[in-house]
């Protein structure tokens, strides 16, 4: 009974740690703990921990790589900006309405056109036209 309670508490803590809002993916410890719990259920605790650790390290690597790409784009737009690559990536996310871990915004373009439609050209006003 004690073992069941311990595993339940460990699973709850590991699950909330991974699913909580976070600035950077968990890495080896968080994903490894969740993998160990999942592996324990399947009688492969060590294998689950190793798989979780590898997954966590890979996710963190991808996140940092994309953050460095966003920082480089931010440097192109704002030459001479100071700060770490993480701060610049966050500033890029704010300016371009993207989410951490995604380079492109989720929202539809602000042009008013529906996806799949071409945008009609607006007529150029002539010199004598009155616009109110």
Secondary structure, DSSP 4 states (H G I P E B T S, - for coil): -HHHHHHHHHHHHHHHHHHS--SS---HHHHHHHHHHHHHHTT-HHHHHHHHHHHHHHHHHHHHHHHHHHHHHHHHHSTT--S-HHHHHHHHHHHHT--TT-SS-SSPPTTSPPTTPPPPPPPPPPTT----
